[in-house]
Amino acid sequence: MTGLLRDKVCIVTGAGRGIGRAIAESLAAEGAFVYANDAREGSLDSWLTESSMRQGITPLYFDITDPAAVRNAFSQIRKEKQRLDVLVNNAGVEYNELIGMISPENMERMFSINVFATIEMLQMASRLMSRQERGGSIINISSMVGIRGNPGQLVYSATKGAVIALTKSAAKELASKNIRVNSVAPGLTKTEMMQGADIEKLKGRIANISMGRLAEPSDIARACVFFASDLSGYVSGQVLAVDGCTIM
Amino acid sequence: MNNRQKYNKIFTTLFNINDSQLNKDFTFNNVENWDSIAHLSLITELEDTFNVLFEIEDILSFGSYENGMRILEKYKISFNDF
């Protein structure tokens, strides 16, 4: 820990597990005060009881697809901390379906969480950040499939492509207010969701990763620390691939 | 300063006008310099002064001096204190 984020107030969505949890812990390890969001009431409690970073992390349960709940959450942050320095839009859902078998319900859910809720969070965060002389940093977690595409991931890749596009537009619109907007695009990452994956298929995909291994959630989290910190103070509108140099 | 006075002061300062000009005709459509930039400044000032955070729908429908008070009343800001 170097205190890169000392005194910064952050919120991380989808912090209940995997990448989101690693991001929340990494930000807190650098001295930030972190609001860890998850939709499921109580789902963060056991983690936070055990985590060595629990001092710097506070759970904030709300559904990011509910605009009233989002507003209430930001009101709470404003009342408690009077500021917000970093938003990490991490929450997302992924359903992999081949063309011709795309479920309208899953498509709607993916766009609702991955895109519309990301925009809602960005709007509310930028309203708080725009009042601050130091502005703030917004980090949107996208995906390498949003850049390159992938069979069976038409809708998911479309939502992540949208995240990349909105990151670039928001960066341009918010730059004058000193609010930076960047995206971290993870490659294949080792999370709980991978546990049920077909080992043989996985081996084939790992063969395409030049560094020879899957990303760990902590690899993604360290990129977020960079964007959250003043080290990236002159960087906005960028998409950082964290994929171990994958050849897709 | 009561809530009405605080509310009026935000308008008179932002639009450089007198209290007497604030009436039901003071609307987004009627006031020449009430543009989108002035609108967002107005919203920010109101949120800071009354310690509220507007819903997006309320920001979009906040089109007049009179309607603004009705919207603030939704956030439990009373204008009956004068």
Boltz contact constraints between the chains, C-beta under 6 A:
constraints:
  - contact:
      token1: [A, 71]
      token2: [B, 53]
      max_distance: 6.0
  - contact:
      token1: [A, 71]
      token2: [B, 55]
      max_distance: 6.0
  - contact:
      token1: [A, 74]
      token2: [B, 53]
      max_distance: 6.0
  - contact:
      token1: [A, 75]
      token2: [B, 53]
      max_distance: 6.0
